[in-house]
Amino acid sequence: MDAQELFSRFPEIPADLHDEEVLARFAEVFGDPLSIAQKPSACSTEYDAGNHYYMKLINPIGIYRLGLMKREMLLSQVAGLIDKQLADPRFHESLVPPDAVAREIRGPGCE
């Protein structure tokens, strides 16, 4: 995945981060998990791998977007994830707990 695909797939990534080289590298290094990452429904009762990838890889960017994290802290956190993945090519697997369901389960009354 390249940076443009990342920004297209996740429009919640603020425009002020689009020129950050670390996000281009993030897209490249985590391309496979990001390709299945999806925001969980507000009424999810159990999460699948895509939900876990979203929460671990994209949620910090959302926290920054809301003003609850400083830019440098976010960029440092993203760089740390990249370093862990490069050091251990199976690191991304640790982002999904072993008891994750095969498909997101939503509570009663959810579509």
Buried (B, 14 or more C-beta within 10 A) or exposed (E): BEBEEBBEBBEEBBEEBEEBEBBBBBBBBBEEBBEEBBBBBEEBEBBBBBBBBBBBBBBBBBBBBEEEBEEEEBBEBBEEBBEBBEEEEEBBEEBBEEEBEEEBBBEEEEE
